Amino acid sequence: MLPEELTSLVKKVCRQKSEGQSIELKAAHKGTPKRLYDTLSSFSNQDKGGIILFGIDEDEGYAPVGVYDPQDLQKKVTEQCNQMEPPVRALFTLTEVDGAEICSAEIPGLDLSERPCYYKGAGRIKGSYIRVGDADLPMTDYELYSFEAFRRHLHDDERTVPQATMDSLDKEAVESYLASRRDGKPGFSRVSDEQALEMLNITHGGIPTLAAIMNFGIYPQGYFPQLCITAISVPGTEIGDIDAQEVRFLDNRRIEGTIPEMIEESMSFCMKNMKVRTIIDSETGLRRDRTEYPVEAIREAVLNALIHRDYSIYTEGTPVQVDFFADRLEIHSPGCLYGRMSIEQLGIARPDLRNPALAVMAEVLTSAENRYSGIPTMRRTMREYGLSDPVFENRRNEFVVTFYNAAKADAVPAPARGRRGDDLVEFCMIPRTREEIADHLGMKSVSYAIKTYVQPLIDAGKIDIVASDVPGDLRRRYRTIADA
């Protein structure tokens, strides 16, 4: 960054008195911090990297205290960077704020294929960290495995279930599936059943795969007790809320079976727990019932949760969750977004499939369209109902879809509600250009960044548009409204 940009960042941090997802503060006025490995690792392991600011002391009220020796500091920080695997290439910038010399080290995010970045002295398992808020936390076994699985193209839906046999599968369902796959394929029709089962990932070495158990199993939960759905309905807006009769759960169900069976039973649960109101058509006078949320959107979300969840040994103890609250419906799927897919790309880019074999089977058995249409369908049907867009969150070790039952006029726009919206409000405390905002969000499309994330905040009264105060600069700036 430029010295002027660093000066603005330092003043912002001192004013807000906080670190963040991509900002770490170190005093460094008495010497180089001896252990930066955790932060170097966590910043390298997130897409947009991060910035370490040397010369700001949290214990002194976030005051600029300067660094002891800028040149020696850069040398010793670089030495620590070289002890990482792969080595970290920090970019340093110097500036002066209130008479104190401040040094920043920009840590670039690594490509997914190179992660995790870890401290060689501690090893890959103990030396890998991830950034959560303003904290550097050790990576879980699952997080480490997820990088490895993507890099090596491992698909857990294709792993065998050693304790299972062909008798564990519904014979008629398997035969029907084979017939549907052979239909119109003369060459494949000549392949023996045993070969066909192997080619379709129903068996490997004659042993049923996890995908086969989940789609054709007589009782899948006999092998994987928690590969099910837990569904609840609570009277308030948080788990633990109770109603006037001190009832904690209005409904509570454990849904088991194959993926097609769980889809149908979960939809029955949702229909039972959704409010239904009668609408009279003003033109025809006909009455029709309308559910609280569009059924098509819920079905797509539950399908995605079951088909695209993580099926590794690290998450097989975690069920999919369907949670009804007074103001929203949440659907939790174990495992983060797979591969390079980001929240911004959902419904736009073609994702890498985490469970390709299972997805193909489910496409036939559940009429699921494995054509990347699920997210657009959710958005379209919610808008048709006059409701706000669904909110997608890539939380640590899980992916969550939230449907709100408020009308658009009463609802806070989705991008303004989540962490990214809060981050933009903070970022725009200093007036920012369109390009600066897109770069901050890590997005190449400036127009998409403004339309998707800034405009909802403008509509919500959190950000406004101001003219540049730089002579000759005609670009607009986006600034946080002071009392927002």
LOPA-36683 format. One record per residue (C-alpha): residue in three letters; x, y, z. Coordinates in Angstrom, 3 decimals. Layout:
['ALA', [X, Y, Z]]
...
This chain:
['MET', [0.000, 0.000, 0.000]]
['LEU', [0.992, 3.632, -0.318]]
['PRO', [2.224, 5.555, 2.760]]
['GLU', [-0.879, 7.747, 2.539]]
['GLU', [-3.106, 4.670, 2.644]]
['LEU', [-1.193, 3.313, 5.609]]
['THR', [-1.635, 6.623, 7.441]]
['SER', [-5.403, 6.481, 6.887]]
['LEU', [-5.525, 2.876, 8.059]]
['VAL', [-3.550, 3.644, 11.233]]
['LYS', [-5.814, 6.581, 12.125]]
['LYS', [-8.881, 4.426, 11.554]]
['VAL', [-7.564, 1.624, 13.767]]
['CYS', [-6.592, 4.067, 16.531]]
['ARG', [-10.015, 5.668, 16.354]]
['GLN', [-11.937, 2.383, 16.411]]
['LYS', [-9.579, 0.785, 18.956]]
['SER', [-9.843, -2.699, 17.521]]
['GLU', [-8.150, -5.323, 15.405]]
['GLY', [-10.114, -7.428, 12.950]]
['GLN', [-10.294, -10.296, 10.510]]
['SER', [-7.400, -8.889, 8.491]]
['ILE', [-5.675, -6.499, 10.917]]
['GLU', [-3.208, -7.458, 13.689]]
['LEU', [-1.515, -4.886, 15.940]]
['LYS', [1.956, -5.167, 17.481]]
['ALA', [3.669, -2.538, 19.650]]
['ALA', [7.292, -3.140, 18.523]]
['HIS', [8.674, 0.012, 20.183]]
['LYS', [10.940, -2.087, 22.400]]
['GLY', [11.927, -4.708, 19.839]]
['THR', [10.591, -7.144, 17.243]]
['PRO', [7.779, -9.397, 18.516]]
['LYS', [9.350, -12.811, 18.968]]
['ARG', [6.465, -14.955, 17.755]]
['LEU', [4.541, -13.883, 14.679]]
['TYR', [4.136, -17.408, 13.327]]
['ASP', [0.473, -17.809, 14.310]]
['THR', [-0.583, -14.599, 12.562]]
['LEU', [1.621, -15.243, 9.526]]
['SER', [-0.075, -18.628, 9.191]]
['SER', [-3.654, -17.422, 9.695]]
['PHE', [-3.351, -14.478, 7.295]]
['SER', [-1.714, -16.677, 4.642]]
['ASN', [-4.548, -19.189, 4.995]]
['GLN', [-7.343, -16.742, 4.176]]
['ASP', [-8.187, -15.483, 0.702]]
['LYS', [-7.491, -11.784, 1.199]]
['GLY', [-4.477, -12.215, 3.487]]
['GLY', [-3.978, -9.586, 6.174]]
['ILE', [-1.922, -6.687, 7.478]]
['ILE', [0.261, -6.575, 10.585]]
['LEU', [0.669, -3.031, 11.920]]
['PHE', [3.820, -2.484, 13.989]]
['GLY', [3.977, 0.555, 16.246]]
['ILE', [0.479, 0.648, 17.789]]
['ASP', [0.183, -0.344, 21.467]]
['GLU', [-3.158, -1.775, 22.608]]
['ASP', [-2.098, -1.428, 26.257]]
['GLU', [-1.653, 2.318, 25.717]]
['GLY', [-5.181, 2.821, 24.420]]
['TYR', [-4.290, 1.960, 20.832]]
['ALA', [-1.876, 4.874, 20.635]]
['PRO', [0.848, 5.110, 17.954]]
['VAL', [4.094, 4.408, 19.843]]
['GLY', [6.351, 3.813, 16.848]]
['VAL', [8.855, 1.071, 16.141]]
['TYR', [12.340, 0.781, 17.628]]
['ASP', [14.207, 0.483, 14.305]]
['PRO', [12.302, 0.127, 11.003]]
['GLN', [15.167, -1.539, 9.119]]
['ASP', [15.995, -4.060, 11.816]]
['LEU', [12.290, -4.779, 12.328]]
['GLN', [11.799, -5.606, 8.643]]
['LYS', [14.872, -7.838, 8.669]]
['LYS', [13.748, -9.845, 11.701]]
['VAL', [10.144, -10.119, 10.528]]
['THR', [11.427, -11.442, 7.201]]
['GLU', [13.480, -14.032, 9.097]]
['GLN', [10.302, -15.264, 10.758]]
['CYS', [8.508, -15.259, 7.389]]
['ASN', [11.206, -17.552, 6.023]]
['GLN', [10.523, -20.056, 8.783]]
['MET', [7.048, -20.658, 7.386]]
['GLU', [6.138, -23.384, 4.879]]
['PRO', [5.703, -22.189, 2.231]]
['PRO', [7.764, -19.060, 2.987]]
['VAL', [5.727, -15.875, 3.425]]
['ARG', [6.601, -12.884, 1.232]]
['ALA', [5.620, -9.832, 3.266]]
['LEU', [5.358, -6.380, 1.665]]
['PHE', [6.485, -3.576, 3.987]]
['THR', [5.368, 0.058, 4.078]]
['LEU', [6.511, 2.896, 6.379]]
['THR', [4.723, 6.067, 7.422]]
['GLU', [4.716, 8.561, 10.281]]
['VAL', [1.646, 9.229, 12.439]]
['ASP', [1.679, 11.770, 15.277]]
['GLY', [5.480, 11.738, 15.270]]
['ALA', [5.634, 7.927, 15.558]]
['GLU', [7.060, 5.765, 12.778]]
['ILE', [4.655, 2.972, 11.829]]
['CYS', [5.542, -0.081, 9.765]]
['SER', [3.045, -2.387, 8.066]]
['ALA', [3.614, -5.899, 6.733]]
['GLU', [1.075, -7.018, 4.143]]
['ILE', [0.718, -10.801, 4.165]]
['PRO', [-0.738, -12.177, 0.913]]
['GLY', [-3.255, -14.999, 0.981]]
['LEU', [-1.988, -18.253, -0.492]]
['ASP', [-3.674, -20.070, -3.343]]
['LEU', [-5.889, -22.870, -2.051]]
['SER', [-3.594, -25.485, -3.589]]
['GLU', [-0.686, -24.251, -1.413]]
['ARG', [-2.500, -24.181, 1.932]]
['PRO', [-2.069, -24.625, 4.789]]
['CYS', [0.818, -22.301, 5.529]]
['TYR', [2.435, -23.344, 8.816]]
['TYR', [5.426, -22.723, 11.064]]
['LYS', [8.061, -25.328, 10.221]]
['GLY', [9.276, -25.462, 13.821]]
['ALA', [5.886, -26.746, 15.016]]
['GLY', [4.979, -28.873, 12.001]]
['ARG', [1.905, -28.930, 9.802]]
['ILE', [-0.548, -30.186, 12.413]]
['LYS', [0.427, -27.909, 15.303]]
['GLY', [1.754, -24.969, 13.288]]
['SER', [-1.301, -24.240, 11.077]]
['TYR', [-3.653, -21.442, 12.130]]
['ILE', [-6.833, -19.803, 10.911]]
['ARG', [-8.128, -16.285, 11.568]]
['VAL', [-11.447, -16.013, 13.406]]
['GLY', [-12.363, -12.403, 14.113]]
['ASP', [-9.255, -10.893, 15.708]]
['ALA', [-7.905, -14.209, 17.013]]
['ASP', [-5.478, -16.738, 15.545]]
['LEU', [-6.821, -20.230, 16.288]]
['PRO', [-5.209, -23.612, 15.612]]
['MET', [-6.686, -25.352, 12.605]]
['THR', [-8.911, -28.308, 13.356]]
['ASP', [-8.210, -31.743, 11.897]]
['TYR', [-11.137, -31.183, 9.541]]
['GLU', [-9.786, -27.858, 8.275]]
['LEU', [-6.403, -29.419, 7.576]]
['TYR', [-8.045, -32.357, 5.836]]
['SER', [-10.257, -30.120, 3.667]]
['PHE', [-7.188, -28.550, 2.047]]
['GLU', [-5.676, -31.979, 1.471]]
['ALA', [-8.907, -33.391, 0.026]]
['PHE', [-9.247, -30.568, -2.479]]
['ARG', [-5.600, -30.691, -3.501]]
['ARG', [-5.635, -34.477, -4.023]]
['HIS', [-9.174, -34.632, -5.458]]
['LEU', [-10.380, -36.939, -2.689]]
['HIS', [-14.124, -37.615, -2.710]]
['ASP', [-15.438, -39.054, 0.532]]
['ASP', [-18.733, -40.098, -1.004]]
['GLU', [-16.748, -42.719, -2.948]]
['ARG', [-15.090, -44.280, 0.097]]
['THR', [-16.187, -47.815, 0.840]]
['VAL', [-18.130, -48.939, 3.904]]
['PRO', [-16.209, -52.100, 4.876]]
['GLN', [-18.883, -53.474, 7.206]]
['ALA', [-21.555, -53.243, 4.477]]
['THR', [-22.433, -55.810, 1.797]]
['MET', [-24.706, -55.796, -1.231]]
['ASP', [-27.424, -57.102, 1.101]]
['SER', [-27.247, -53.700, 2.822]]
['LEU', [-28.730, -52.093, -0.307]]
['ASP', [-32.299, -52.107, -1.604]]
['LYS', [-31.934, -54.526, -4.507]]
['GLU', [-34.936, -53.213, -6.450]]
['ALA', [-33.777, -49.593, -6.088]]
['VAL', [-30.299, -50.475, -7.365]]
['GLU', [-31.703, -52.423, -10.323]]
['SER', [-34.035, -49.547, -11.196]]
['TYR', [-31.118, -47.105, -11.074]]
['LEU', [-28.972, -49.327, -13.298]]
['ALA', [-31.821, -49.591, -15.814]]
['SER', [-32.245, -45.802, -15.892]]
['ARG', [-28.518, -45.276, -16.505]]
['ARG', [-28.431, -47.919, -19.260]]
['ASP', [-31.429, -46.487, -21.067]]
['GLY', [-30.329, -45.116, -24.424]]
['LYS', [-26.703, -46.200, -23.932]]
['PRO', [-26.115, -49.356, -26.029]]
['GLY', [-22.459, -49.628, -25.072]]
['PHE', [-23.087, -49.359, -21.342]]
['SER', [-25.954, -51.854, -21.665]]
['ARG', [-23.464, -54.560, -22.634]]
['VAL', [-21.441, -54.109, -19.431]]
['SER', [-22.056, -56.697, -16.707]]
['ASP', [-23.898, -55.686, -13.556]]
['GLU', [-20.721, -56.047, -11.503]]
['GLN', [-18.802, -53.758, -13.849]]
['ALA', [-21.670, -51.284, -13.999]]
['LEU', [-21.802, -51.065, -10.204]]
['GLU', [-18.095, -50.254, -10.134]]
['MET', [-18.305, -47.724, -12.957]]
['LEU', [-21.220, -45.932, -11.274]]
['ASN', [-19.398, -45.794, -7.916]]
['ILE', [-22.028, -47.940, -6.237]]
['THR', [-19.303, -50.392, -5.276]]
['HIS', [-15.515, -50.370, -5.173]]
['GLY', [-13.947, -53.805, -5.113]]
['GLY', [-17.397, -55.257, -4.577]]
['ILE', [-17.929, -53.228, -1.375]]
['PRO', [-20.728, -50.604, -1.283]]
['THR', [-19.639, -46.970, -1.214]]
['LEU', [-20.932, -44.327, 1.155]]
['ALA', [-22.837, -42.749, -1.761]]
['ALA', [-24.611, -46.065, -2.382]]
['ILE', [-25.452, -46.539, 1.291]]
['MET', [-26.907, -43.022, 1.531]]
['ASN', [-28.983, -43.384, -1.645]]
['PHE', [-29.926, -47.087, -1.744]]
['GLY', [-29.279, -48.331, 1.790]]
['ILE', [-31.973, -50.290, 3.608]]
['TYR', [-31.053, -48.330, 6.775]]
['PRO', [-28.082, -45.964, 6.246]]
['GLN', [-28.055, -44.799, 9.877]]
['GLY', [-27.183, -48.328, 10.931]]
['TYR', [-23.700, -47.552, 9.605]]
['PHE', [-23.671, -43.774, 10.076]]
['PRO', [-25.989, -42.828, 12.972]]
['GLN', [-25.496, -39.071, 12.587]]
['LEU', [-25.803, -38.823, 8.808]]
['CYS', [-29.390, -37.717, 9.277]]
['ILE', [-31.382, -34.505, 9.778]]
['THR', [-32.316, -32.994, 13.128]]
['ALA', [-35.290, -30.679, 12.764]]
['ILE', [-36.666, -28.358, 15.435]]
['SER', [-39.167, -25.558, 15.772]]
['VAL', [-38.742, -23.093, 18.643]]
['PRO', [-41.189, -20.411, 19.852]]
['GLY', [-38.701, -17.539, 19.818]]
['THR', [-35.769, -16.210, 17.835]]
['GLU', [-33.044, -18.233, 19.588]]
['ILE', [-32.643, -21.825, 20.739]]
['GLY', [-33.562, -21.873, 24.416]]
['ASP', [-36.457, -19.408, 24.109]]
['ILE', [-39.723, -20.640, 25.646]]
['ASP', [-43.382, -19.701, 25.181]]
['ALA', [-45.989, -18.774, 27.773]]
['GLN', [-46.401, -22.439, 28.714]]
['GLU', [-42.606, -22.778, 29.074]]
['VAL', [-42.435, -25.023, 26.021]]
['ARG', [-38.930, -25.056, 24.572]]
['PHE', [-39.618, -26.956, 21.329]]
['LEU', [-42.840, -26.668, 19.361]]
['ASP', [-41.645, -29.647, 17.337]]
['ASN', [-38.525, -31.786, 17.470]]
['ARG', [-37.788, -34.608, 15.062]]
['ARG', [-34.909, -36.823, 14.006]]
['ILE', [-35.214, -37.631, 10.313]]
['GLU', [-33.531, -40.789, 9.031]]
['GLY', [-33.412, -42.951, 5.919]]
['THR', [-31.874, -42.561, 2.489]]
['ILE', [-31.372, -39.135, 0.959]]
['PRO', [-34.648, -39.363, -1.035]]
['GLU', [-36.513, -40.447, 2.099]]
['MET', [-34.993, -37.695, 4.236]]
['ILE', [-35.899, -35.088, 1.627]]
['GLU', [-39.559, -36.076, 1.673]]
['GLU', [-39.804, -36.357, 5.464]]
['SER', [-38.022, -33.038, 6.001]]
['MET', [-40.459, -31.328, 3.636]]
['SER', [-43.361, -32.818, 5.619]]
['PHE', [-41.809, -31.391, 8.783]]
['CYS', [-41.463, -27.967, 7.169]]
['MET', [-45.038, -27.970, 5.883]]
['LYS', [-46.274, -28.855, 9.364]]
['ASN', [-44.313, -26.049, 11.049]]
['MET', [-44.790, -23.248, 8.537]]
['LYS', [-47.517, -20.677, 8.974]]
['VAL', [-50.058, -20.746, 6.148]]
['ARG', [-52.254, -17.798, 5.237]]
['THR', [-55.175, -17.592, 2.849]]
['ILE', [-54.959, -15.092, -0.001]]
['ILE', [-57.975, -14.004, -2.061]]
['ASP', [-57.198, -13.048, -5.653]]
['SER', [-58.542, -9.529, -6.215]]
['GLU', [-59.391, -10.279, -9.852]]
['THR', [-60.861, -13.777, -9.679]]
['GLY', [-62.024, -13.870, -6.077]]
['LEU', [-60.483, -17.325, -5.704]]
['ARG', [-58.896, -18.335, -2.409]]
['ARG', [-55.474, -19.923, -2.223]]
['ASP', [-53.144, -20.851, 0.604]]
['ARG', [-49.612, -19.496, 0.750]]
['THR', [-46.928, -20.930, 2.992]]
['GLU', [-44.672, -18.769, 5.134]]
['TYR', [-41.689, -19.569, 2.896]]
['PRO', [-41.689, -20.833, -0.711]]
['VAL', [-41.644, -24.629, -0.612]]
['GLU', [-39.429, -24.787, -3.693]]
['ALA', [-36.735, -22.703, -1.993]]
['ILE', [-36.730, -24.895, 1.130]]
['ARG', [-36.534, -28.081, -0.922]]
['GLU', [-33.534, -26.765, -2.849]]
['ALA', [-31.780, -25.750, 0.375]]
['VAL', [-32.339, -29.144, 2.039]]
['LEU', [-31.263, -30.958, -1.128]]
['ASN', [-28.070, -28.905, -1.271]]
['ALA', [-27.398, -29.552, 2.415]]
['LEU', [-27.646, -33.330, 1.968]]
['ILE', [-25.929, -33.619, -1.393]]
['HIS', [-23.092, -31.129, -0.907]]
['ARG', [-22.362, -31.580, 2.810]]
['ASP', [-18.990, -32.913, 3.909]]
['TYR', [-19.048, -36.707, 4.315]]
['SER', [-15.529, -37.155, 5.669]]
['ILE', [-14.797, -39.003, 8.901]]
['TYR', [-14.336, -35.604, 10.558]]
['THR', [-17.972, -34.568, 10.081]]
['GLU', [-19.844, -37.870, 9.889]]
['GLY', [-20.851, -37.322, 13.529]]
['THR', [-22.685, -34.093, 12.654]]
['PRO', [-26.217, -34.115, 11.191]]
['VAL', [-27.812, -31.596, 8.863]]
['GLN', [-29.984, -29.187, 10.874]]
['VAL', [-33.322, -27.619, 9.950]]
['ASP', [-34.202, -24.954, 12.547]]
['PHE', [-37.470, -22.983, 12.547]]
['PHE', [-37.498, -19.723, 14.508]]
['ALA', [-40.187, -17.093, 14.859]]
['ASP', [-38.516, -14.838, 12.304]]
['ARG', [-36.467, -17.194, 10.134]]
['LEU', [-35.611, -20.694, 8.950]]
['GLU', [-31.998, -21.887, 9.115]]
['ILE', [-30.557, -24.913, 7.311]]
['HIS', [-27.102, -25.979, 8.494]]
['SER', [-24.877, -28.229, 6.396]]
['PRO', [-21.661, -29.707, 7.892]]
['GLY', [-18.520, -28.554, 6.109]]
['CYS', [-17.513, -25.220, 4.594]]
['LEU', [-17.898, -24.288, 0.948]]
['TYR', [-15.787, -26.640, -1.127]]
['GLY', [-12.713, -25.614, -3.078]]
['ARG', [-12.391, -22.099, -4.452]]
['MET', [-16.078, -21.312, -4.320]]
['SER', [-16.940, -18.121, -2.425]]
['ILE', [-20.227, -16.670, -1.206]]
['GLU', [-20.130, -14.057, -3.997]]
['GLN', [-19.882, -16.759, -6.666]]
['LEU', [-22.853, -18.827, -5.461]]
['GLY', [-25.337, -19.218, -8.277]]
['ILE', [-22.962, -17.580, -10.757]]
['ALA', [-19.830, -19.725, -11.097]]
['ARG', [-19.747, -23.470, -11.658]]
['PRO', [-18.456, -25.035, -8.456]]
['ASP', [-16.197, -28.028, -7.987]]
['LEU', [-18.297, -30.928, -6.734]]
['ARG', [-17.380, -32.312, -3.329]]
['ASN', [-19.524, -35.442, -3.820]]
['PRO', [-19.797, -36.110, -7.578]]
['ALA', [-20.957, -39.748, -7.329]]
['LEU', [-23.573, -39.005, -4.687]]
['ALA', [-24.798, -35.952, -6.625]]
['VAL', [-25.352, -37.968, -9.817]]
['MET', [-27.305, -40.641, -7.926]]
['ALA', [-29.421, -38.035, -6.149]]
['GLU', [-30.164, -36.288, -9.434]]
['VAL', [-31.918, -39.423, -10.652]]
['LEU', [-33.523, -40.438, -7.349]]
['THR', [-34.797, -37.056, -6.139]]
['SER', [-35.304, -35.194, -9.418]]
['ALA', [-32.643, -32.771, -8.203]]
['GLU', [-31.252, -30.693, -11.037]]
['ASN', [-27.484, -31.019, -10.820]]
['ARG', [-27.192, -27.944, -13.033]]
['TYR', [-26.196, -25.322, -10.465]]
['SER', [-29.766, -23.959, -10.437]]
['GLY', [-30.465, -24.388, -6.712]]
['ILE', [-29.177, -21.000, -5.512]]
['PRO', [-30.882, -18.993, -8.300]]
['THR', [-34.113, -20.879, -7.562]]
['MET', [-33.950, -19.946, -3.881]]
['ARG', [-33.374, -16.289, -4.722]]
['ARG', [-36.087, -16.186, -7.388]]
['THR', [-38.811, -17.840, -5.311]]
['MET', [-38.076, -15.701, -2.236]]
['ARG', [-38.375, -12.552, -4.362]]
['GLU', [-41.638, -13.817, -5.857]]
['TYR', [-42.940, -14.086, -2.292]]
['GLY', [-41.874, -10.502, -1.602]]
['LEU', [-39.291, -11.700, 0.927]]
['SER', [-35.636, -10.709, 1.268]]
['ASP', [-33.027, -12.830, -0.483]]
['PRO', [-31.731, -15.854, 1.402]]
['VAL', [-28.564, -15.240, 3.407]]
['PHE', [-25.641, -17.588, 2.770]]
['GLU', [-22.917, -17.868, 5.413]]
['ASN', [-19.701, -19.846, 5.182]]
['ARG', [-19.074, -20.297, 8.900]]
['ARG', [-16.241, -22.235, 10.467]]
['ASN', [-16.869, -25.911, 9.626]]
['GLU', [-20.441, -25.396, 8.377]]
['PHE', [-22.471, -23.703, 5.645]]
['VAL', [-25.744, -22.030, 6.627]]
['VAL', [-28.712, -20.865, 4.541]]
['THR', [-31.159, -18.510, 6.282]]
['PHE', [-34.616, -17.577, 5.013]]
['TYR', [-36.288, -14.598, 6.712]]
['ASN', [-40.070, -14.320, 6.797]]
['ALA', [-40.130, -10.493, 6.778]]
['ALA', [-41.305, -8.629, 3.713]]
['LYS', [-38.710, -6.661, 1.779]]
['ALA', [-39.910, -3.358, 3.151]]
['ASP', [-39.414, -4.585, 6.719]]
['ALA', [-36.264, -6.630, 6.297]]
['VAL', [-32.651, -5.520, 6.451]]
['PRO', [-31.127, -6.406, 3.051]]
['ALA', [-29.144, -9.620, 3.219]]
['PRO', [-25.669, -8.207, 2.457]]
['ALA', [-26.198, -5.465, 5.042]]
['ARG', [-27.029, -8.037, 7.684]]
['GLY', [-24.012, -10.328, 7.660]]
['ARG', [-20.389, -9.993, 8.686]]
['ARG', [-19.376, -8.634, 5.277]]
['GLY', [-21.901, -5.795, 5.591]]
['ASP', [-20.641, -4.900, 9.055]]
['ASP', [-17.092, -4.977, 7.723]]
['LEU', [-17.983, -2.547, 4.922]]
['VAL', [-19.612, -0.133, 7.359]]
['GLU', [-16.365, -0.158, 9.316]]
['PHE', [-14.195, 0.087, 6.192]]
['CYS', [-16.098, 3.115, 4.889]]
['MET', [-15.545, 5.177, 8.020]]
['ILE', [-12.956, 6.713, 5.685]]
['PRO', [-14.579, 7.664, 2.330]]
['ARG', [-13.754, 4.948, -0.218]]
['THR', [-13.863, 4.726, -4.004]]
['ARG', [-15.649, 1.959, -5.893]]
['GLU', [-12.301, 0.406, -6.734]]
['GLU', [-11.108, 0.458, -3.114]]
['ILE', [-14.297, -1.267, -1.955]]
['ALA', [-14.058, -3.988, -4.599]]
['ASP', [-10.417, -4.577, -3.678]]
['HIS', [-11.322, -4.714, 0.025]]
['LEU', [-13.960, -7.349, -0.732]]
['GLY', [-11.486, -9.298, -2.856]]
['MET', [-13.740, -9.015, -5.919]]
['LYS', [-12.724, -8.325, -9.508]]
['SER', [-16.100, -6.951, -10.606]]
['VAL', [-16.476, -3.408, -9.254]]
['SER', [-20.088, -3.071, -10.415]]
['TYR', [-21.072, -6.374, -8.802]]
['ALA', [-19.465, -5.349, -5.509]]
['ILE', [-21.323, -2.035, -5.452]]
['LYS', [-24.662, -3.517, -6.528]]
['THR', [-24.559, -6.515, -4.204]]
['TYR', [-22.959, -5.104, -1.071]]
['VAL', [-22.908, -1.309, -1.106]]
['GLN', [-26.336, -0.481, -2.535]]
['PRO', [-28.199, -2.477, 0.166]]
['LEU', [-26.256, -0.531, 2.805]]
['ILE', [-27.186, 2.731, 1.103]]
['ASP', [-30.843, 1.640, 1.047]]
['ALA', [-30.583, 0.711, 4.738]]
['GLY', [-29.270, 4.176, 5.606]]
['LYS', [-25.841, 2.954, 6.684]]
['ILE', [-23.703, 4.427, 3.873]]
['ASP', [-24.086, 7.499, 1.687]]
['ILE', [-22.355, 8.855, -1.409]]
['VAL', [-20.096, 11.891, -1.166]]
['ALA', [-17.945, 13.866, -3.582]]
['SER', [-14.173, 13.545, -3.464]]
['ASP', [-12.322, 16.125, -1.400]]
['VAL', [-9.184, 15.666, -3.508]]
['PRO', [-8.735, 18.511, -6.032]]
['GLY', [-9.197, 17.271, -9.582]]
['ASP', [-10.543, 13.857, -8.511]]
['LEU', [-14.105, 13.510, -9.808]]
['ARG', [-14.681, 9.987, -8.478]]
['ARG', [-17.476, 9.429, -5.977]]
['ARG', [-16.735, 8.162, -2.498]]
['TYR', [-18.828, 5.944, -0.251]]
['ARG', [-18.867, 6.934, 3.423]]
['THR', [-20.414, 5.472, 6.571]]
['ILE', [-23.199, 7.619, 7.995]]
['ALA', [-22.036, 8.717, 11.428]]
['ASP', [-25.106, 7.698, 13.427]]
['ALA', [-25.829, 4.549, 11.447]]
